[in-house]
Amino acid sequence: MKKNIILVGLMGAGKSTVGRHLAKRLQMDFYDSDAVIEQRNGVSIATIFDIEGEKGFRTREEQIIKELCDKDNVILATGGGSVLSENTRKVIQASGHVIYLCTSAELLYARIRHDKSRPLMQTKNPLQTLRNLLKVRESYYLEVADSVIKTGQQRINVVINRILRSL
């Protein structure tokens, strides 16, 4: 097994929830790249987007993910758009076993439709936005993934067991 486990997928796919449970089960350290960015900067992701735009945020994200991937024995939940960066894709592939948590845009929408903290969802048609994001990003998720785990409405333990079998 590679030294780290990195979770990728669209927002709402369960990366943070699955990551926390998996870390507890495997006795590994857990990090959520978005949470680390917010903690370090003292402001929300939405505020960073407002001030610096998506490009500024992605630069910060790339730096944090590289730093976290340099650690050993960690489970890292990445931001949904982190795979847009070629550098980030290379870093996560080199540092661990990458798991793509895959689900439909419709299920994602059902999970996050009321979450106002997601800047990319503040559109007139968030479901269509999710479909568009999935269309653009899915090839990157698949490119970096060592394992693809379908998530849906099953219990967290089912997802964790699928991941453990994939390792």
Phi and psi in radians as a Rosetta constraint file:
Dihedral C 1 N 2 CA 2 C 2 CIRCULARHARMONIC -1.144 0.35
Dihedral N 2 CA 2 C 2 N 3 CIRCULARHARMONIC 2.891 0.35
Dihedral C 2 N 3 CA 3 C 3 CIRCULARHARMONIC -1.225 0.35
Dihedral N 3 CA 3 C 3 N 4 CIRCULARHARMONIC -0.459 0.35
Dihedral C 3 N 4 CA 4 C 4 CIRCULARHARMONIC -2.254 0.35
Dihedral N 4 CA 4 C 4 N 5 CIRCULARHARMONIC 2.902 0.35
Dihedral C 4 N 5 CA 5 C 5 CIRCULARHARMONIC -2.155 0.35
Dihedral N 5 CA 5 C 5 N 6 CIRCULARHARMONIC 2.184 0.35
Dihedral C 5 N 6 CA 6 C 6 CIRCULARHARMONIC -2.053 0.35
Dihedral N 6 CA 6 C 6 N 7 CIRCULARHARMONIC 2.243 0.35
Dihedral C 6 N 7 CA 7 C 7 CIRCULARHARMONIC -1.792 0.35
Dihedral N 7 CA 7 C 7 N 8 CIRCULARHARMONIC 2.244 0.35
Dihedral C 7 N 8 CA 8 C 8 CIRCULARHARMONIC -2.184 0.35
Dihedral N 8 CA 8 C 8 N 9 CIRCULARHARMONIC 2.795 0.35
Dihedral C 8 N 9 CA 9 C 9 CIRCULARHARMONIC 2.614 0.35
Dihedral N 9 CA 9 C 9 N 10 CIRCULARHARMONIC 2.964 0.35
Dihedral C 9 N 10 CA 10 C 10 CIRCULARHARMONIC -1.181 0.35
Dihedral N 10 CA 10 C 10 N 11 CIRCULARHARMONIC 2.818 0.35
Dihedral C 10 N 11 CA 11 C 11 CIRCULARHARMONIC -0.993 0.35
Dihedral N 11 CA 11 C 11 N 12 CIRCULARHARMONIC 2.394 0.35
Dihedral C 11 N 12 CA 12 C 12 CIRCULARHARMONIC 1.560 0.35
Dihedral N 12 CA 12 C 12 N 13 CIRCULARHARMONIC -0.056 0.35
Dihedral C 12 N 13 CA 13 C 13 CIRCULARHARMONIC -1.280 0.35
Dihedral N 13 CA 13 C 13 N 14 CIRCULARHARMONIC -0.267 0.35
Dihedral C 13 N 14 CA 14 C 14 CIRCULARHARMONIC 1.827 0.35
Dihedral N 14 CA 14 C 14 N 15 CIRCULARHARMONIC 0.283 0.35
Dihedral C 14 N 15 CA 15 C 15 CIRCULARHARMONIC -1.016 0.35
Dihedral N 15 CA 15 C 15 N 16 CIRCULARHARMONIC -0.798 0.35
Dihedral C 15 N 16 CA 16 C 16 CIRCULARHARMONIC -1.214 0.35
Dihedral N 16 CA 16 C 16 N 17 CIRCULARHARMONIC -0.803 0.35
Dihedral C 16 N 17 CA 17 C 17 CIRCULARHARMONIC -1.115 0.35
Dihedral N 17 CA 17 C 17 N 18 CIRCULARHARMONIC -0.868 0.35
Dihedral C 17 N 18 CA 18 C 18 CIRCULARHARMONIC -1.079 0.35
Dihedral N 18 CA 18 C 18 N 19 CIRCULARHARMONIC -0.752 0.35
Dihedral C 18 N 19 CA 19 C 19 CIRCULARHARMONIC -1.038 0.35
Dihedral N 19 CA 19 C 19 N 20 CIRCULARHARMONIC -0.782 0.35
Dihedral C 19 N 20 CA 20 C 20 CIRCULARHARMONIC -1.082 0.35
Dihedral N 20 CA 20 C 20 N 21 CIRCULARHARMONIC -0.813 0.35
Dihedral C 20 N 21 CA 21 C 21 CIRCULARHARMONIC -1.144 0.35
Dihedral N 21 CA 21 C 21 N 22 CIRCULARHARMONIC -0.734 0.35
Dihedral C 21 N 22 CA 22 C 22 CIRCULARHARMONIC -1.135 0.35
Dihedral N 22 CA 22 C 22 N 23 CIRCULARHARMONIC -0.714 0.35
Dihedral C 22 N 23 CA 23 C 23 CIRCULARHARMONIC -1.085 0.35
Dihedral N 23 CA 23 C 23 N 24 CIRCULARHARMONIC -0.731 0.35
Dihedral C 23 N 24 CA 24 C 24 CIRCULARHARMONIC -1.109 0.35
Dihedral N 24 CA 24 C 24 N 25 CIRCULARHARMONIC -0.773 0.35
Dihedral C 24 N 25 CA 25 C 25 CIRCULARHARMONIC -1.133 0.35
Dihedral N 25 CA 25 C 25 N 26 CIRCULARHARMONIC -0.699 0.35
Dihedral C 25 N 26 CA 26 C 26 CIRCULARHARMONIC -1.656 0.35
Dihedral N 26 CA 26 C 26 N 27 CIRCULARHARMONIC 0.004 0.35
Dihedral C 26 N 27 CA 27 C 27 CIRCULARHARMONIC 0.973 0.35
Dihedral N 27 CA 27 C 27 N 28 CIRCULARHARMONIC 0.906 0.35
Dihedral C 27 N 28 CA 28 C 28 CIRCULARHARMONIC -2.085 0.35
Dihedral N 28 CA 28 C 28 N 29 CIRCULARHARMONIC 2.844 0.35
Dihedral C 28 N 29 CA 29 C 29 CIRCULARHARMONIC -1.397 0.35
Dihedral N 29 CA 29 C 29 N 30 CIRCULARHARMONIC 2.498 0.35
Dihedral C 29 N 30 CA 30 C 30 CIRCULARHARMONIC -1.994 0.35
Dihedral N 30 CA 30 C 30 N 31 CIRCULARHARMONIC 2.376 0.35
Dihedral C 30 N 31 CA 31 C 31 CIRCULARHARMONIC -2.338 0.35
Dihedral N 31 CA 31 C 31 N 32 CIRCULARHARMONIC 2.489 0.35
Dihedral C 31 N 32 CA 32 C 32 CIRCULARHARMONIC -2.002 0.35
Dihedral N 32 CA 32 C 32 N 33 CIRCULARHARMONIC 2.027 0.35
Dihedral C 32 N 33 CA 33 C 33 CIRCULARHARMONIC -1.036 0.35
Dihedral N 33 CA 33 C 33 N 34 CIRCULARHARMONIC -0.664 0.35
Dihedral C 33 N 34 CA 34 C 34 CIRCULARHARMONIC -1.118 0.35
Dihedral N 34 CA 34 C 34 N 35 CIRCULARHARMONIC -0.749 0.35
Dihedral C 34 N 35 CA 35 C 35 CIRCULARHARMONIC -1.103 0.35
Dihedral N 35 CA 35 C 35 N 36 CIRCULARHARMONIC -0.696 0.35
Dihedral C 35 N 36 CA 36 C 36 CIRCULARHARMONIC -1.143 0.35
Dihedral N 36 CA 36 C 36 N 37 CIRCULARHARMONIC -0.717 0.35
Dihedral C 36 N 37 CA 37 C 37 CIRCULARHARMONIC -1.059 0.35
Dihedral N 37 CA 37 C 37 N 38 CIRCULARHARMONIC -0.806 0.35
Dihedral C 37 N 38 CA 38 C 38 CIRCULARHARMONIC -1.105 0.35
Dihedral N 38 CA 38 C 38 N 39 CIRCULARHARMONIC -0.748 0.35
Dihedral C 38 N 39 CA 39 C 39 CIRCULARHARMONIC -1.092 0.35
Dihedral N 39 CA 39 C 39 N 40 CIRCULARHARMONIC -0.810 0.35
Dihedral C 39 N 40 CA 40 C 40 CIRCULARHARMONIC -1.156 0.35
Dihedral N 40 CA 40 C 40 N 41 CIRCULARHARMONIC -0.616 0.35
Dihedral C 40 N 41 CA 41 C 41 CIRCULARHARMONIC -1.663 0.35
Dihedral N 41 CA 41 C 41 N 42 CIRCULARHARMONIC -0.228 0.35
Dihedral C 41 N 42 CA 42 C 42 CIRCULARHARMONIC 1.248 0.35
Dihedral N 42 CA 42 C 42 N 43 CIRCULARHARMONIC 0.252 0.35
Dihedral C 42 N 43 CA 43 C 43 CIRCULARHARMONIC -2.476 0.35
Dihedral N 43 CA 43 C 43 N 44 CIRCULARHARMONIC 2.883 0.35
Dihedral C 43 N 44 CA 44 C 44 CIRCULARHARMONIC -1.309 0.35
Dihedral N 44 CA 44 C 44 N 45 CIRCULARHARMONIC 2.826 0.35
Dihedral C 44 N 45 CA 45 C 45 CIRCULARHARMONIC -1.005 0.35
Dihedral N 45 CA 45 C 45 N 46 CIRCULARHARMONIC -0.732 0.35
Dihedral C 45 N 46 CA 46 C 46 CIRCULARHARMONIC -1.018 0.35
Dihedral N 46 CA 46 C 46 N 47 CIRCULARHARMONIC -0.694 0.35
Dihedral C 46 N 47 CA 47 C 47 CIRCULARHARMONIC -1.166 0.35
Dihedral N 47 CA 47 C 47 N 48 CIRCULARHARMONIC -0.718 0.35
Dihedral C 47 N 48 CA 48 C 48 CIRCULARHARMONIC -1.068 0.35
Dihedral N 48 CA 48 C 48 N 49 CIRCULARHARMONIC -0.756 0.35
Dihedral C 48 N 49 CA 49 C 49 CIRCULARHARMONIC -1.039 0.35
Dihedral N 49 CA 49 C 49 N 50 CIRCULARHARMONIC -0.770 0.35
Dihedral C 49 N 50 CA 50 C 50 CIRCULARHARMONIC -1.082 0.35
Dihedral N 50 CA 50 C 50 N 51 CIRCULARHARMONIC -0.716 0.35
Dihedral C 50 N 51 CA 51 C 51 CIRCULARHARMONIC -1.475 0.35
Dihedral N 51 CA 51 C 51 N 52 CIRCULARHARMONIC -0.801 0.35
Dihedral C 51 N 52 CA 52 C 52 CIRCULARHARMONIC -1.882 0.35
Dihedral N 52 CA 52 C 52 N 53 CIRCULARHARMONIC -0.165 0.35
Dihedral C 52 N 53 CA 53 C 53 CIRCULARHARMONIC 1.334 0.35
Dihedral N 53 CA 53 C 53 N 54 CIRCULARHARMONIC 3.075 0.35
Dihedral C 53 N 54 CA 54 C 54 CIRCULARHARMONIC -1.122 0.35
Dihedral N 54 CA 54 C 54 N 55 CIRCULARHARMONIC -0.633 0.35
Dihedral C 54 N 55 CA 55 C 55 CIRCULARHARMONIC -1.083 0.35
Dihedral N 55 CA 55 C 55 N 56 CIRCULARHARMONIC -0.778 0.35
Dihedral C 55 N 56 CA 56 C 56 CIRCULARHARMONIC -1.095 0.35
Dihedral N 56 CA 56 C 56 N 57 CIRCULARHARMONIC -0.728 0.35
Dihedral C 56 N 57 CA 57 C 57 CIRCULARHARMONIC -1.093 0.35
Dihedral N 57 CA 57 C 57 N 58 CIRCULARHARMONIC -0.786 0.35
Dihedral C 57 N 58 CA 58 C 58 CIRCULARHARMONIC -1.092 0.35
Dihedral N 58 CA 58 C 58 N 59 CIRCULARHARMONIC -0.593 0.35
Dihedral C 58 N 59 CA 59 C 59 CIRCULARHARMONIC -1.108 0.35
Dihedral N 59 CA 59 C 59 N 60 CIRCULARHARMONIC -0.803 0.35
Dihedral C 59 N 60 CA 60 C 60 CIRCULARHARMONIC -1.086 0.35
Dihedral N 60 CA 60 C 60 N 61 CIRCULARHARMONIC -0.749 0.35
Dihedral C 60 N 61 CA 61 C 61 CIRCULARHARMONIC -1.066 0.35
Dihedral N 61 CA 61 C 61 N 62 CIRCULARHARMONIC -0.786 0.35
Dihedral C 61 N 62 CA 62 C 62 CIRCULARHARMONIC -1.032 0.35
Dihedral N 62 CA 62 C 62 N 63 CIRCULARHARMONIC -0.750 0.35
Dihedral C 62 N 63 CA 63 C 63 CIRCULARHARMONIC -1.132 0.35
Dihedral N 63 CA 63 C 63 N 64 CIRCULARHARMONIC -0.781 0.35
Dihedral C 63 N 64 CA 64 C 64 CIRCULARHARMONIC -1.142 0.35
Dihedral N 64 CA 64 C 64 N 65 CIRCULARHARMONIC -0.770 0.35
Dihedral C 64 N 65 CA 65 C 65 CIRCULARHARMONIC -1.102 0.35
Dihedral N 65 CA 65 C 65 N 66 CIRCULARHARMONIC -0.709 0.35
Dihedral C 65 N 66 CA 66 C 66 CIRCULARHARMONIC -1.052 0.35
Dihedral N 66 CA 66 C 66 N 67 CIRCULARHARMONIC -0.806 0.35
Dihedral C 66 N 67 CA 67 C 67 CIRCULARHARMONIC -1.054 0.35
Dihedral N 67 CA 67 C 67 N 68 CIRCULARHARMONIC -0.784 0.35
Dihedral C 67 N 68 CA 68 C 68 CIRCULARHARMONIC -1.219 0.35
Dihedral N 68 CA 68 C 68 N 69 CIRCULARHARMONIC -0.597 0.35
Dihedral C 68 N 69 CA 69 C 69 CIRCULARHARMONIC -1.252 0.35
Dihedral N 69 CA 69 C 69 N 70 CIRCULARHARMONIC -0.315 0.35
Dihedral C 69 N 70 CA 70 C 70 CIRCULARHARMONIC -1.315 0.35
Dihedral N 70 CA 70 C 70 N 71 CIRCULARHARMONIC -0.232 0.35
Dihedral C 70 N 71 CA 71 C 71 CIRCULARHARMONIC -1.389 0.35
Dihedral N 71 CA 71 C 71 N 72 CIRCULARHARMONIC 2.898 0.35
Dihedral C 71 N 72 CA 72 C 72 CIRCULARHARMONIC -1.963 0.35
Dihedral N 72 CA 72 C 72 N 73 CIRCULARHARMONIC 2.643 0.35
Dihedral C 72 N 73 CA 73 C 73 CIRCULARHARMONIC 1.104 0.35
Dihedral N 73 CA 73 C 73 N 74 CIRCULARHARMONIC 0.745 0.35
Dihedral C 73 N 74 CA 74 C 74 CIRCULARHARMONIC -2.111 0.35
Dihedral N 74 CA 74 C 74 N 75 CIRCULARHARMONIC 2.685 0.35
Dihedral C 74 N 75 CA 75 C 75 CIRCULARHARMONIC -1.940 0.35
Dihedral N 75 CA 75 C 75 N 76 CIRCULARHARMONIC 2.206 0.35
Dihedral C 75 N 76 CA 76 C 76 CIRCULARHARMONIC -2.105 0.35
Dihedral N 76 CA 76 C 76 N 77 CIRCULARHARMONIC 2.121 0.35
Dihedral C 76 N 77 CA 77 C 77 CIRCULARHARMONIC -1.618 0.35
Dihedral N 77 CA 77 C 77 N 78 CIRCULARHARMONIC 2.050 0.35
Dihedral C 77 N 78 CA 78 C 78 CIRCULARHARMONIC -1.631 0.35
Dihedral N 78 CA 78 C 78 N 79 CIRCULARHARMONIC 2.811 0.35
Dihedral C 78 N 79 CA 79 C 79 CIRCULARHARMONIC -1.196 0.35
Dihedral N 79 CA 79 C 79 N 80 CIRCULARHARMONIC 2.643 0.35
Dihedral C 79 N 80 CA 80 C 80 CIRCULARHARMONIC -1.014 0.35
Dihedral N 80 CA 80 C 80 N 81 CIRCULARHARMONIC -0.552 0.35
Dihedral C 80 N 81 CA 81 C 81 CIRCULARHARMONIC -1.702 0.35
Dihedral N 81 CA 81 C 81 N 82 CIRCULARHARMONIC 0.076 0.35
Dihedral C 81 N 82 CA 82 C 82 CIRCULARHARMONIC -1.038 0.35
Dihedral N 82 CA 82 C 82 N 83 CIRCULARHARMONIC -0.520 0.35
Dihedral C 82 N 83 CA 83 C 83 CIRCULARHARMONIC -1.262 0.35
Dihedral N 83 CA 83 C 83 N 84 CIRCULARHARMONIC -0.125 0.35
Dihedral C 83 N 84 CA 84 C 84 CIRCULARHARMONIC -1.173 0.35
Dihedral N 84 CA 84 C 84 N 85 CIRCULARHARMONIC -0.431 0.35
Dihedral C 84 N 85 CA 85 C 85 CIRCULARHARMONIC -1.519 0.35
Dihedral N 85 CA 85 C 85 N 86 CIRCULARHARMONIC 2.140 0.35
Dihedral C 85 N 86 CA 86 C 86 CIRCULARHARMONIC -1.056 0.35
Dihedral N 86 CA 86 C 86 N 87 CIRCULARHARMONIC -0.700 0.35
Dihedral C 86 N 87 CA 87 C 87 CIRCULARHARMONIC -1.053 0.35
Dihedral N 87 CA 87 C 87 N 88 CIRCULARHARMONIC -0.774 0.35
Dihedral C 87 N 88 CA 88 C 88 CIRCULARHARMONIC -1.130 0.35
Dihedral N 88 CA 88 C 88 N 89 CIRCULARHARMONIC -0.715 0.35
Dihedral C 88 N 89 CA 89 C 89 CIRCULARHARMONIC -1.017 0.35
Dihedral N 89 CA 89 C 89 N 90 CIRCULARHARMONIC -0.771 0.35
Dihedral C 89 N 90 CA 90 C 90 CIRCULARHARMONIC -1.119 0.35
Dihedral N 90 CA 90 C 90 N 91 CIRCULARHARMONIC -0.739 0.35
Dihedral C 90 N 91 CA 91 C 91 CIRCULARHARMONIC -1.098 0.35
Dihedral N 91 CA 91 C 91 N 92 CIRCULARHARMONIC -0.839 0.35
Dihedral C 91 N 92 CA 92 C 92 CIRCULARHARMONIC -1.199 0.35
Dihedral N 92 CA 92 C 92 N 93 CIRCULARHARMONIC -0.630 0.35
Dihedral C 92 N 93 CA 93 C 93 CIRCULARHARMONIC -1.129 0.35
Dihedral N 93 CA 93 C 93 N 94 CIRCULARHARMONIC -0.653 0.35
Dihedral C 93 N 94 CA 94 C 94 CIRCULARHARMONIC -1.329 0.35
Dihedral N 94 CA 94 C 94 N 95 CIRCULARHARMONIC -0.382 0.35
Dihedral C 94 N 95 CA 95 C 95 CIRCULARHARMONIC -1.762 0.35
Dihedral N 95 CA 95 C 95 N 96 CIRCULARHARMONIC -0.121 0.35
Dihedral C 95 N 96 CA 96 C 96 CIRCULARHARMONIC -3.141 0.35
Dihedral N 96 CA 96 C 96 N 97 CIRCULARHARMONIC -3.020 0.35
Dihedral C 96 N 97 CA 97 C 97 CIRCULARHARMONIC -1.471 0.35
Dihedral N 97 CA 97 C 97 N 98 CIRCULARHARMONIC 2.071 0.35
Dihedral C 97 N 98 CA 98 C 98 CIRCULARHARMONIC -1.713 0.35
Dihedral N 98 CA 98 C 98 N 99 CIRCULARHARMONIC 2.252 0.35
Dihedral C 98 N 99 CA 99 C 99 CIRCULARHARMONIC -2.071 0.35
Dihedral N 99 CA 99 C 99 N 100 CIRCULARHARMONIC 2.154 0.35
Dihedral C 99 N 100 CA 100 C 100 CIRCULARHARMONIC -1.613 0.35
Dihedral N 100 CA 100 C 100 N 101 CIRCULARHARMONIC 1.991 0.35
Dihedral C 100 N 101 CA 101 C 101 CIRCULARHARMONIC -1.511 0.35
Dihedral N 101 CA 101 C 101 N 102 CIRCULARHARMONIC 1.882 0.35
Dihedral C 101 N 102 CA 102 C 102 CIRCULARHARMONIC -1.843 0.35
Dihedral N 102 CA 102 C 102 N 103 CIRCULARHARMONIC 2.269 0.35
Dihedral C 102 N 103 CA 103 C 103 CIRCULARHARMONIC -2.670 0.35
Dihedral N 103 CA 103 C 103 N 104 CIRCULARHARMONIC 2.956 0.35
Dihedral C 103 N 104 CA 104 C 104 CIRCULARHARMONIC -1.383 0.35
Dihedral N 104 CA 104 C 104 N 105 CIRCULARHARMONIC 2.730 0.35
Dihedral C 104 N 105 CA 105 C 105 CIRCULARHARMONIC -1.046 0.35
Dihedral N 105 CA 105 C 105 N 106 CIRCULARHARMONIC -0.633 0.35
Dihedral C 105 N 106 CA 106 C 106 CIRCULARHARMONIC -1.127 0.35
Dihedral N 106 CA 106 C 106 N 107 CIRCULARHARMONIC -0.763 0.35
Dihedral C 106 N 107 CA 107 C 107 CIRCULARHARMONIC -1.163 0.35
Dihedral N 107 CA 107 C 107 N 108 CIRCULARHARMONIC -0.703 0.35
Dihedral C 107 N 108 CA 108 C 108 CIRCULARHARMONIC -1.043 0.35
Dihedral N 108 CA 108 C 108 N 109 CIRCULARHARMONIC -0.793 0.35
Dihedral C 108 N 109 CA 109 C 109 CIRCULARHARMONIC -1.044 0.35
Dihedral N 109 CA 109 C 109 N 110 CIRCULARHARMONIC -0.758 0.35
Dihedral C 109 N 110 CA 110 C 110 CIRCULARHARMONIC -1.054 0.35
Dihedral N 110 CA 110 C 110 N 111 CIRCULARHARMONIC -0.585 0.35
Dihedral C 110 N 111 CA 111 C 111 CIRCULARHARMONIC -1.358 0.35
Dihedral N 111 CA 111 C 111 N 112 CIRCULARHARMONIC -0.625 0.35
Dihedral C 111 N 112 CA 112 C 112 CIRCULARHARMONIC -2.041 0.35
Dihedral N 112 CA 112 C 112 N 113 CIRCULARHARMONIC 0.113 0.35
Dihedral C 112 N 113 CA 113 C 113 CIRCULARHARMONIC -1.045 0.35
Dihedral N 113 CA 113 C 113 N 114 CIRCULARHARMONIC -0.440 0.35
Dihedral C 113 N 114 CA 114 C 114 CIRCULARHARMONIC -1.737 0.35
Dihedral N 114 CA 114 C 114 N 115 CIRCULARHARMONIC 0.027 0.35
Dihedral C 114 N 115 CA 115 C 115 CIRCULARHARMONIC -1.488 0.35
Dihedral N 115 CA 115 C 115 N 116 CIRCULARHARMONIC 1.867 0.35
Dihedral C 115 N 116 CA 116 C 116 CIRCULARHARMONIC -1.450 0.35
Dihedral N 116 CA 116 C 116 N 117 CIRCULARHARMONIC -0.048 0.35
Dihedral C 116 N 117 CA 117 C 117 CIRCULARHARMONIC -1.522 0.35
Dihedral N 117 CA 117 C 117 N 118 CIRCULARHARMONIC 0.023 0.35
Dihedral C 117 N 118 CA 118 C 118 CIRCULARHARMONIC -1.785 0.35
Dihedral N 118 CA 118 C 118 N 119 CIRCULARHARMONIC 1.806 0.35
Dihedral C 118 N 119 CA 119 C 119 CIRCULARHARMONIC -0.995 0.35
Dihedral N 119 CA 119 C 119 N 120 CIRCULARHARMONIC -0.671 0.35
Dihedral C 119 N 120 CA 120 C 120 CIRCULARHARMONIC -1.273 0.35
Dihedral N 120 CA 120 C 120 N 121 CIRCULARHARMONIC -0.168 0.35
Dihedral C 120 N 121 CA 121 C 121 CIRCULARHARMONIC -1.679 0.35
Dihedral N 121 CA 121 C 121 N 122 CIRCULARHARMONIC -0.032 0.35
Dihedral C 121 N 122 CA 122 C 122 CIRCULARHARMONIC -1.484 0.35
Dihedral N 122 CA 122 C 122 N 123 CIRCULARHARMONIC 1.121 0.35
Dihedral C 122 N 123 CA 123 C 123 CIRCULARHARMONIC -2.216 0.35
Dihedral N 123 CA 123 C 123 N 124 CIRCULARHARMONIC 2.996 0.35
Dihedral C 123 N 124 CA 124 C 124 CIRCULARHARMONIC -1.210 0.35
Dihedral N 124 CA 124 C 124 N 125 CIRCULARHARMONIC -0.531 0.35
Dihedral C 124 N 125 CA 125 C 125 CIRCULARHARMONIC -2.308 0.35
Dihedral N 125 CA 125 C 125 N 126 CIRCULARHARMONIC 1.405 0.35
Dihedral C 125 N 126 CA 126 C 126 CIRCULARHARMONIC -1.053 0.35
Dihedral N 126 CA 126 C 126 N 127 CIRCULARHARMONIC -0.581 0.35
Dihedral C 126 N 127 CA 127 C 127 CIRCULARHARMONIC -1.111 0.35
Dihedral N 127 CA 127 C 127 N 128 CIRCULARHARMONIC -0.768 0.35
Dihedral C 127 N 128 CA 128 C 128 CIRCULARHARMONIC -1.138 0.35
Dihedral N 128 CA 128 C 128 N 129 CIRCULARHARMONIC -0.640 0.35
Dihedral C 128 N 129 CA 129 C 129 CIRCULARHARMONIC -1.042 0.35
Dihedral N 129 CA 129 C 129 N 130 CIRCULARHARMONIC -0.775 0.35
Dihedral C 129 N 130 CA 130 C 130 CIRCULARHARMONIC -1.090 0.35
Dihedral N 130 CA 130 C 130 N 131 CIRCULARHARMONIC -0.739 0.35
Dihedral C 130 N 131 CA 131 C 131 CIRCULARHARMONIC -1.047 0.35
Dihedral N 131 CA 131 C 131 N 132 CIRCULARHARMONIC -0.759 0.35
Dihedral C 131 N 132 CA 132 C 132 CIRCULARHARMONIC -1.134 0.35
Dihedral N 132 CA 132 C 132 N 133 CIRCULARHARMONIC -0.751 0.35
Dihedral C 132 N 133 CA 133 C 133 CIRCULARHARMONIC -1.088 0.35
Dihedral N 133 CA 133 C 133 N 134 CIRCULARHARMONIC -0.748 0.35
Dihedral C 133 N 134 CA 134 C 134 CIRCULARHARMONIC -1.102 0.35
Dihedral N 134 CA 134 C 134 N 135 CIRCULARHARMONIC -0.712 0.35
Dihedral C 134 N 135 CA 135 C 135 CIRCULARHARMONIC -1.074 0.35
Dihedral N 135 CA 135 C 135 N 136 CIRCULARHARMONIC -0.707 0.35
Dihedral C 135 N 136 CA 136 C 136 CIRCULARHARMONIC -1.317 0.35
Dihedral N 136 CA 136 C 136 N 137 CIRCULARHARMONIC -0.724 0.35
Dihedral C 136 N 137 CA 137 C 137 CIRCULARHARMONIC -1.612 0.35
Dihedral N 137 CA 137 C 137 N 138 CIRCULARHARMONIC -0.388 0.35
Dihedral C 137 N 138 CA 138 C 138 CIRCULARHARMONIC -1.024 0.35
Dihedral N 138 CA 138 C 138 N 139 CIRCULARHARMONIC -0.659 0.35
Dihedral C 138 N 139 CA 139 C 139 CIRCULARHARMONIC -1.106 0.35
Dihedral N 139 CA 139 C 139 N 140 CIRCULARHARMONIC -0.585 0.35
Dihedral C 139 N 140 CA 140 C 140 CIRCULARHARMONIC -1.237 0.35
Dihedral N 140 CA 140 C 140 N 141 CIRCULARHARMONIC -0.737 0.35
Dihedral C 140 N 141 CA 141 C 141 CIRCULARHARMONIC -1.018 0.35
Dihedral N 141 CA 141 C 141 N 142 CIRCULARHARMONIC -0.793 0.35
Dihedral C 141 N 142 CA 142 C 142 CIRCULARHARMONIC -1.178 0.35
Dihedral N 142 CA 142 C 142 N 143 CIRCULARHARMONIC -0.605 0.35
Dihedral C 142 N 143 CA 143 C 143 CIRCULARHARMONIC -1.066 0.35
Dihedral N 143 CA 143 C 143 N 144 CIRCULARHARMONIC -0.735 0.35
Dihedral C 143 N 144 CA 144 C 144 CIRCULARHARMONIC -1.553 0.35
Dihedral N 144 CA 144 C 144 N 145 CIRCULARHARMONIC -0.301 0.35
Dihedral C 144 N 145 CA 145 C 145 CIRCULARHARMONIC -1.295 0.35
Dihedral N 145 CA 145 C 145 N 146 CIRCULARHARMONIC 2.317 0.35
Dihedral C 145 N 146 CA 146 C 146 CIRCULARHARMONIC -1.513 0.35
Dihedral N 146 CA 146 C 146 N 147 CIRCULARHARMONIC -0.487 0.35
Dihedral C 146 N 147 CA 147 C 147 CIRCULARHARMONIC -2.464 0.35
Dihedral N 147 CA 147 C 147 N 148 CIRCULARHARMONIC 2.528 0.35
Dihedral C 147 N 148 CA 148 C 148 CIRCULARHARMONIC -2.040 0.35
Dihedral N 148 CA 148 C 148 N 149 CIRCULARHARMONIC 2.121 0.35
Dihedral C 148 N 149 CA 149 C 149 CIRCULARHARMONIC -2.045 0.35
Dihedral N 149 CA 149 C 149 N 150 CIRCULARHARMONIC 2.060 0.35
Dihedral C 149 N 150 CA 150 C 150 CIRCULARHARMONIC -1.325 0.35
Dihedral N 150 CA 150 C 150 N 151 CIRCULARHARMONIC 2.277 0.35
Dihedral C 150 N 151 CA 151 C 151 CIRCULARHARMONIC -2.049 0.35
Dihedral N 151 CA 151 C 151 N 152 CIRCULARHARMONIC 2.643 0.35
Dihedral C 151 N 152 CA 152 C 152 CIRCULARHARMONIC -2.740 0.35
Dihedral N 152 CA 152 C 152 N 153 CIRCULARHARMONIC -2.064 0.35
Dihedral C 152 N 153 CA 153 C 153 CIRCULARHARMONIC -1.888 0.35
Dihedral N 153 CA 153 C 153 N 154 CIRCULARHARMONIC 0.232 0.35
Dihedral C 153 N 154 CA 154 C 154 CIRCULARHARMONIC -1.316 0.35
Dihedral N 154 CA 154 C 154 N 155 CIRCULARHARMONIC 2.840 0.35
Dihedral C 154 N 155 CA 155 C 155 CIRCULARHARMONIC -1.172 0.35
Dihedral N 155 CA 155 C 155 N 156 CIRCULARHARMONIC 2.717 0.35
Dihedral C 155 N 156 CA 156 C 156 CIRCULARHARMONIC -1.035 0.35
Dihedral N 156 CA 156 C 156 N 157 CIRCULARHARMONIC -0.649 0.35
Dihedral C 156 N 157 CA 157 C 157 CIRCULARHARMONIC -1.112 0.35
Dihedral N 157 CA 157 C 157 N 158 CIRCULARHARMONIC -0.569 0.35
Dihedral C 157 N 158 CA 158 C 158 CIRCULARHARMONIC -1.134 0.35
Dihedral N 158 CA 158 C 158 N 159 CIRCULARHARMONIC -0.785 0.35
Dihedral C 158 N 159 CA 159 C 159 CIRCULARHARMONIC -1.108 0.35
Dihedral N 159 CA 159 C 159 N 160 CIRCULARHARMONIC -0.788 0.35
Dihedral C 159 N 160 CA 160 C 160 CIRCULARHARMONIC -1.047 0.35
Dihedral N 160 CA 160 C 160 N 161 CIRCULARHARMONIC -0.780 0.35
Dihedral C 160 N 161 CA 161 C 161 CIRCULARHARMONIC -1.123 0.35
Dihedral N 161 CA 161 C 161 N 162 CIRCULARHARMONIC -0.658 0.35
Dihedral C 161 N 162 CA 162 C 162 CIRCULARHARMONIC -1.098 0.35
Dihedral N 162 CA 162 C 162 N 163 CIRCULARHARMONIC -0.722 0.35
Dihedral C 162 N 163 CA 163 C 163 CIRCULARHARMONIC -1.123 0.35
Dihedral N 163 CA 163 C 163 N 164 CIRCULARHARMONIC -0.800 0.35
Dihedral C 163 N 164 CA 164 C 164 CIRCULARHARMONIC -1.061 0.35
Dihedral N 164 CA 164 C 164 N 165 CIRCULARHARMONIC -0.667 0.35
Dihedral C 164 N 165 CA 165 C 165 CIRCULARHARMONIC -1.158 0.35
Dihedral N 165 CA 165 C 165 N 166 CIRCULARHARMONIC -0.584 0.35
Dihedral C 165 N 166 CA 166 C 166 CIRCULARHARMONIC -1.289 0.35
Dihedral N 166 CA 166 C 166 N 167 CIRCULARHARMONIC -0.355 0.35
